Amino acid sequence: MKKKLAVVLAASMAAVSLAACGGGAAESGSTTGADSQTTAGAAAENTTAAASGDASLTVAWWGNQTRNERTQAALDKYSELNPGVAFDGQFSEWSDYWNKLATAAAGHSLPDVIQMDYAYLDQYVTNNLLVDLTPYIEDGTLNVDNCSQDIINSGSVDGKVYSIAIGINAPAMVYNKTITDQAGVEIKDNMTLDEFVAVSKEIYEKTGCKTNMAYGVSQEILQAMIRGYDGHVLFDEGKLGVDSADEFVPFYKVYEDGVKEGWYIEPSVFAELTPGSIEQDPLIYGSSPETMSWVAFCWSNQYAAFTNAAPEDMELDLTTWPSKDPKKSNFLKPS
């Protein structure tokens, strides 16, 4: 297991801090020097208050119950070590989180510290909702000496740093080893897409358990598969980075063939589930072979949450996402 986890993680590591944002954000528009100074000044005042032992910060994040408990424990520990510093923790499921954050942004009431995904970073920066952390890196308040510059860049927009990764994860395929053992099927690392489809069919024929490939991470899976085609990328400077539409066919054919042939979970099943909820993922939540998946496509840092949510009689394992060239497809994602 440790060896497989190392294969999936590749280079997992902890970084330093989470992006901070001002509660009284400016109206939509480009960030100006004056705006940056005003926001930074407000942040500095809060830092001074924290140093004097009189500070209260609202912190928002998304995730599962495991992340919720660990994040709250970290906040409680910080308050214990820094008397007078209090946190109001606000936790949401993935889909609810972004709706709440957008509403808070519109009402100029964003939390002080927010968990941010790089898919949304540019949007929030463009609307002048996040603090530029560059001055705090330059004066040593934020020590990023041990953080890869590539990871720092992932939280940067136009040369300014707006978020700091608190971890790095990699694409991970978590599967029900109890089911695969029952079917007598070996799940190997670095499968091709054709091998994955063959395994899915065999498991369905022997156990009736179906397959779910892209519950919540479809764009990332498509991106990984495109990278397997001679190192292409899904998006390249505002346009698609593929040679032709043929590169998309294998991805969508899994769904088309799977649903037609019966080995892929029917789309209607997902209408009753909360997107992004590990506890409701078909790998964990399925009540019958028709609604149960033997596999979940996710991120390596979610493995602990899947393990904690799994029934006692379910043994889980993990490997890489399938691809034409898994080594080209795999990548590290800042968290």
C-alpha positions, 0 to 999 in steps of 0.5 A, a space after each residue: 500500500 505504501 508503495 502504491 501511495 508513493 506512485 500516486 502521490 509522486 511528490 506530495 508535500 505540505 506548503 505554508 498558508 492559505 490565501 487571505 481576502 478582505 471582507 469588505 471587497 471592492 467592486 468588480 474591476 482590475 486591482 490598482 496600486 491604491 486598492 492593493 495598498 488599502 487591502 494590504 493595510 487592512 490585513 496589516 491592522 488585523 495582523 497587529 490585532 492578532 499580535 496583541 491577542 485580540 483578533 477574530 477571523 472567519 475561515 471558510 473551506 470545502 471538503 468532506 468530514 475528515 478534512 472538516 475535523 482536521 481543519 477545525 483541529 488545526 484552528 483550535 490548536 492555533 487558538 490554543 497557542 495564541 490566546 485571544 485569537 479566535 476563528 469562526 470556521 465555516 465548512 461546506 460541501 464542494 458544490 455549496 461552497 462556491 455558491 456561498 462564496 459567490 454570494 458573500 463576494 456580491 455582498 462584500 462579506 467574504 471570509 477573511 481566509 478562504 480555501 481557493 481552487 486555481 480554477 477560480 483564482 483568476 476570477 476572484 483576482 480580476 474582481 479585486 477580492 483577494 489580497 496580494 501576498 507578495 509583500 508578505 513573502 518579500 518581508 519574510 512574514 510568509 516563508 516559502 523557502 521550501 516551496 517549489 517555485 512552480 507551486 508558488 506560480 500556481 497561486 499567482 496572477 500577473 506576477 503577484 501571489 494571491 494564494 499559497 498551496 497547503 499541499 500537493 496531490 495527484 490524480 488517484 483512482 481509488 477502487 474496492 479491492 474487496 470487489 476486484 478480489 471477488 472477481 479475480 481481477 488484478 488492478 495494475 498501475 499505469 493502465 491504458 484506457 483500453 485496459 481499464 474498460 476491459 477490467 470494468 466489463 469483466 468486473 460487471 460480468 462477474 459481480 454486477 458492480 458497475 463503473 463510475 469514471 468522472 463523478 466530479 472530476 470529468 474535466 481533469 480526467 479529460 485533461 489528463 487523457 489529452 496530455 497522453 497524446 504526445 504531451 498535448 494540453 486541453 487548453 493552450 493560451 485561450 484555445 484548445 491545445 489538441 490537433 483534432 476532435 479525434 482526441 476527445 473520442 476515447 474519453 466520451 466513448 467510455 460513457 457511450 459504450 458503458 451505458 449502452 452495454 450496461 456496465 457504466 452507472 446510469 446518469 440518473 443515479 447522480 441526480 440524487 447525489 451531492 456532487 463532490 461528497 465522498 460519503 455519497 460517492 457510488 464507491 461508498 454509498 451505492 446500495 445495490 450493484 445498479 447504483 454501486 461503483 467499484 471505482 472512484 476517480 479523485 485526488 490522492 489527498 482524498 484517500 484517507 476520507 474514502 477509507 474513513 467513509 467506507 463500510 468495515 467490510 470494504 477494503 480500498 486500494 488506489 492506483 493511477 488514472 488510466 491513459 494512453 501514456 500515464 507517465 505523460 498524463 500524470 501531474 501534481 495539483 496544488 491544493 
